[in-house]
Amino acid sequence: MDHQKNNEKLFSEFPAVSTREWKKIIQNDLKGADYEKKLIWKTNEGIDVKPFYRKEDLAGLSYQSSFPGDFPYVRGNKINNNDWYIRQDIKVKDIDKANAKALDILMKGVNSLGLILDEKQNYTHEDIDELLKNIYAEIIEINFVCNPAAAINIMQIFYDLVVQYNRDFQKIHGSLDYDPLGYLILKGKFFSGQDDCFESCKDLIGIACHFPFFTVLAVNGLIFHNSGSTIVEELAFSLSAGAEYLTQLTEKGISVDKIAPNIKFNFAVGPDYFFEIAKFRAARLLWAHIVKAYEPSNTEFTKMNIHAVTSDWNKTIYDTYVNMLRTTTESMSAIIAGIDSLTVIPFDNARREASDFSERIARSQQLLLKEESYLDKVVDPSAGSYYIENLTDGIAGEAWKLFLEVESKGGYIEAVKQGFIQKRIKETARKRDIALAKRKKILLGTNQYPNINEHIYEKLTLSDESVENALLDILTPYRGGQAFEQLRYKTDQYARENKRPKVFLFIYGNLAKQIARAQFSSNFFACAGFEIIDNLGFKTIEDGIKACNNNNPDIVVLCSSDEEYVTIAQEIFDKLKEKSIIVIAGYPKEYIDELKQIGIRHFIHIHSNVLESLRSFQRELDIE
């Protein structure tokens, strides 16, 4: 009681401050600037994010009273913990080696295997038996990724093996990644005809009815994410694909009670930390309502099965160790949001086939988050956060609008045939690419702050594989940094046979301006893999010209103030133009015509399209 009285006294000394009062203080600090324009963040997802949130912002959120494990499952499917499966994928090229690797990683903390089967091989009962040799299926999760044409055969073999070894169907967990709708948008056609594909779905569900915890249909939302979509687009189009399975298969006489639990959603998890947490919460909320509309016999069937995979889109081949930081925060987002299983892509996966070291790091990231950070202990730790709850509601609202737009076009398949989904995502990807090219969006180590001492000389394939005989427009997953990487890789390959292009920073004059512009210029040209020759600044023009001639650079960047460019540019240009490309760091509007009359054509500044500018410099230097 004494503590209670002390608390009451303490809080009475700090009177409540209303939202109106907070805004008034903020408005005073803005000194007349527009509150909406200055502090409301308008995201690519179409959501307005406020600078602060309060308890009153939770009013009207209908799911606030729900508990973990309760419909609509926005707070997760789990009640007593937040545990998840730690999954590692294995490419099955040699069955014996794949089996040995599986047994090895199961002893190192993994409890979910993703077996990526060779698409060209026809697997027999004996092959799969050998692949799963000594693997006790009742205590781990087993996931098969295979050629869609082989799906029924693989599922039947797995069923036969469970019977053969007298395993308990109730204890078998895992999935088969059968996704004809994902194939459609990647390849531009159904692999065996639309009706045949859904007949195969029906057959797979027939086998899977013996496995209460083994799914056979997949919605690979990560295709949309890795093709450049927004979070809202990834969510809306994934839900649309899931609804298409429900529609197509209920029309074939299958109960929604059997269809919905057999669908696993494979989502990517990107770098927008809080948005990704909200995305998974919103996904469960919307899917629960979609399935409910098909009138299942129990709300248990409206739960969403979620597997998360760290994003490919933001991973890089240069400065690959940064990818560890990216996958760690991505993993945290997915886990906090309550996913069922998670794959962390090894940090060097974009550059080469993952090594034992990088796979170990990927496993350890999840193990640390589970065993040392205890993220498996608390269900929905983000619940009640004013910000995340409002993000959840905002993402759900925008995704639902887009979902209904797809439905108005006749559903997922018709929207793909009309090119609506592809066009929408490609436009988003174009905007994201421009943001990277202009450095409005930073990809650390790639379009900003590159490691100038890192070079790649080994043979890499950085272009996308073409798809033959596509009947429709398709999506092509790619990495956002790919264009910058191709640019820099071209320089590295050129440098193998020639000297690496040199950029000389001609630093002179105003101290504050020269330092800022030198740093900007260094980062700018380092993104193309050029060698940067920095200086402490020259006292005279003659000293700078002499140092420049001694270094014999390909490009000379003048780093000074706008006013000083007018007085120094003529002399520097006249004496160095025969040997080097002369560049001005900045865009001095008042003197631009005068500088152009001198003969200077190149200006680099914060509004530059860095990618296109660097490509232009490469062409001028004959780097092919």
Summary of the structure (lengths in Angstrom):
residues: 624
radius of gyration: 28.5
end to end distance: 79.2
largest distance: 88.0
contacts: 2007
relative contact order: 0.09
helix: 50%
strand: 12%
